[in-house]
Amino acid sequence: MSSGQQARAQAAAITPGSQPSEQGRPPADRLLALFDGRRLSPGQRRIAQYLIDHLTEAAFLSITELADRVGVSQPSVTRFAASLGFSGYPALREVLQPIALSAVAGSPDIREQIRRNELQAAVDAEIENLENVRRLLADTDQVLDIGRALAASVPLTVLGLRISVSLAEYFAYAARRIHPDVRLVTRGGSVAYDALLQSRSAGGSWVLAFAMPRHAKETLAALRAARSTGLRVVLITDPTVGPLVDEADAVLTAGTGSRLVFDSYAAPGMLSAALLQAMADADPERTQARLEEYEQAADQHGFFL
């Protein structure tokens, strides 16, 4: 099952050094463990969030009552239970009820405990994503080679569609400080094709593309269009293997934080910064000259406080 914002309204509690038995674990931990690592649709995330917010009541609702409270259909509740590995909603409810009873008996504020664990676990997951980027950068040759290639491509096209727009905009904004011609593409279809064709006609050789989940079909079409014009593609994406990777000449992967309602991008952001550094190192004289030029213009026009 796929989801653009994966396994939200959940997170496993921060795991202590020793693992207690299931019955001995705090109710918040036991509830969040049901959602941990699952890819839920937006409607399913709403159900999960309702269970988190109203556990002691929701665990005893019928499927009709739960669907009405959340504002989804009964089949949506059934699919939600199946996505968690249960045969149906009744089987899920059998697991939820003892968790709810233990919450009533042992914790006056189960919701606050869940939320605290949820946010801490989201940070823990991002730390792990950053650790993976750190391991990727242990061998700097790949990033340095890519940086040199992007620095030499004039113009350089940076592409990011839908959720990936923010990463592409950040990279393009910074790259313009050290590169003479950076072209940003944030719209798909014929607009992207025209921009890619113009970049190639102007002498560009590479396009840097960002593709974070949920991967859009228009991103795949844009990568294919880039290759059809003769441009080579560097792709920054999450570790999921898919057709986008097949269209790239070089791939750098960084995990996205997926434990909250919306994804977070600490690791792709760090990887982008490392690639910008590699571009700067590829032509230090040009980098220094352009940075000084920018600072002089900024001071002259009073851009900053």
N, C-alpha and C positions, 0 to 999 in steps of 0.2 A: 504494500500500500504506500502511495507517495503522498507527500504533503509539502507545500511551500514553506511552511513554518512548522518544523517537525517537533512532535511530542511536547506540545506546550502545556501550560497550566500544570506542570509537574516538575519534579526533580527528585532524585534520590537524596535522602538525607546524607550529610557528611558522615562518612563511615569512620567509626573509631577503630583503634588498633585491633581490638578483639571483636569478633562477630557474635552477638548474642543470639539466642534462639529466636525463632519467629515470634512466639508468643511474648517473649521478653522485650522485644523491640518497642519503642514508643509508637503510639498509634499513627502519628504523623509519618514516621518512617515507613510503616507498613502500607499506608495508603499511597504514598508517593512511589514506592517500589512497584506498584501495579502499573504505573504510567512510564516508568523509566525506560528509555531506549525505544519507545514506540513512536511511530510516525502517524500522527493524527491529522485528520482534515480540520478545517476551521470549525465546522459544526461539532466535531468530536471533541475539540479542545474546549468548546463551550460546556459540553457535558462534564468533562473532567474538572473544569473550574467550578462548576456548580457543586460537584461532589466535594471538592476541597472546601468551599465556602459554607456548605450546609451538610456536612457529613452525618451528623447525629440524626438529622431528619431525613436526608435523602436516601440513606441506606435502607429505609423501611417503606419507601414509596413503591407503588406499582409502576410498571413500565409506562402506562398511560399518564399517571401523575407526574413522573419524572419528565416525560416528553413535554407535557404542558408547562411545567415550571421552567424548563430550559428554553422552550420555544422551538423545538425541533419535532420531527416526526417520530413515530414509534419505530419504524424500520431503522432510523438513524441511531436510536438507542441500541437496537440489536446489533447493528454493524459496529458500534462503539465497543460493545462487550466482546464481539468476535475479534476486533483489532487488538484487544488485550489478552487474547488467547483463551477466552471462555466460550462454551458452547452456546451461550445465550445470556440474556439479561438475568434470568433467575439464578444461574450459576454465579454470575458476578455479585448479585445481591447477597448470596450466601456467604461470600467472602467479606463483603463490606459490613455486614451487620455485627459480627464480633469485634471488628475494628472500631465501629461506632460505639458499641457498648463499653469497650475498654477506654475509649476517649472520654465518655461521660463519667466513668468511675475514677479515672486517674488524672485527667487534665482539664482544668477549668477553661482553658483557652486554646483548644486544639488548632483553631484557625491561625492564630498568631504563630504557633510553633511550626506549622506547615509553611507559612509564608517565610519565616526566618530561614528554615532549612532550604526552601526553594531558591532563595536569592543567593545563599552561600554556595549551594551546589552549582548554580549557574556560573559563579565566579570560578569555582574549582574546575568546571569543564573548560572554561576559557584558558585557564592556566595550562591545562593539558594540551589544548590546541597550540598554545605558544611554545610548549615544550617540543611538540612535533615540528614546528617551524625551526626551532633551535637545532634539532637534529638534522633537518634538511640542509641547514646552512653550515653544518660542520665541514662539508666539502664545498668550498666557495667557487669552484671552477664553473659550475653550471650557471650560477647567478651572474658571475663576472662576464662570462661569454655572452649571456643574453643582454646584459647591460651594454656591452660594447656594440652589439648588433642594433639595439634600439637607439643608442646615441648616434650611430652612423646613418640611420634612416632619416632622410630629410625630404619630405615631411614625415613625421611619426604620427600615426593614427592611434588613438586610444578609444576603445569601444566598450560600452557598458549599457545594457538595456534593462528596463524595469527595475528590479530591486538592486541591480548592480550599478545603477547610475551613480550613486554616491561615491563608490570606490573609484569609478572611472573619473569622476570630476575631481576628486582629491588628487589622483595621480597626475591628471592633465594640468591642474593648477600648479603643482610643484614642479612638474617637468618643464613647464614654460619658463621657469627661472633659469634653467640650465641648457635648454634646447632651443634652437632658433625657430622651429616650426612644428608645433604640436596641434593636431586637429582632433577635436572631441566629437564622437558620434554617440548620441544617446537616443536616437530614434531608429526603428527598424524599417523593413520594407524597402521601397524604392529610394527613400531618403538615405538610408545607410548605403545602399548600392552605389548611388551617385557619389556620395562622399568618398567611398573606398576607391571608386574608379578615378576620381579626380586626384586623390592622393597618389595613386600609382602613376598616373599620367604626369604628375609633377615630380616624379623621381623617387617617391617613397618605396621602401622595400619591406617594411614590417608593420604589423598592426598588433597592438597589445590589447587583448580582450579579457574582460572580467565576466565570469559567469557563476553567480552564486545561486543556490537552490531557492526556489523552485525553478529549474532550468526552462527557459522559454523557447518555444519553437523558433521564434524570430531570431534568437541569438544563433541557433544552429544555421538558419538560412543566411545570416550575415557572415558567419565564418566561411561558409561555402562560397558566398559571393566574393569575399576577400581573396580566397584562393583562386577563384576563377579569373580575377583581374591580374594575378601574378604576385600578389602580396603574400608574404609568409606570416604565420600567426604564432604569437606567444599567448598562451592561455593561463590565466590565474583562476583556479576553480577549487571547489571542495573535493575531498578524496573520492567521491562517488564516481565510479567508472561508467561512462555513457558515450553516446555518439559524438558529443562535443570534442572529446579527447582525440577522436579519429581525424578531426579536421585541423588539428594543431600541429605545428612543427616542433614546438617545445611546450611543456606543461609544468607549471609550478602549482602545488596543491597546499591548501591551508583549510583547516576545519572551521566551520561556522558554529558559534554558540547557539544552541537550539533548545535550551531548557526553559526559556521564557516565551511570552506570547509572540514576540518578534525576535528574529535572529540578531545576534551581535557579531561583529566582524573584527575583533581584536587581532586575530592571527592573519587574515588577509591584509589588514592594514599594516602590520609589521612586515609582511612579505613585500608589500608595495614599497615601503620605506627602504628596505634592503635593496630592492631593484633600482630605486632612484639613486641610492648611494653608488651602486655599480655603474650607472650611467654617468654620474658625476666623476667617478674615478677613471672612466674611459677616456675623458678628454679634460684633464684638470685645468689647462690653460683657458679653454673656452668656458668652463664652469666658473672659474674665478672672475673672468672678465664680465660674464653675464650677471653674476651675483652682485658685483660692484656697480654695474650699470643700473641694476634694479634698485639697489639701496640708495644710490644718488637720486634717482627719480622719485623714490618714495619720500626721501627727506625734502626734496625740492617742493613737492606738491603737498606735503603734510599728510601723508596717508595714515600715519600711525600717531598715537598719543605720545 
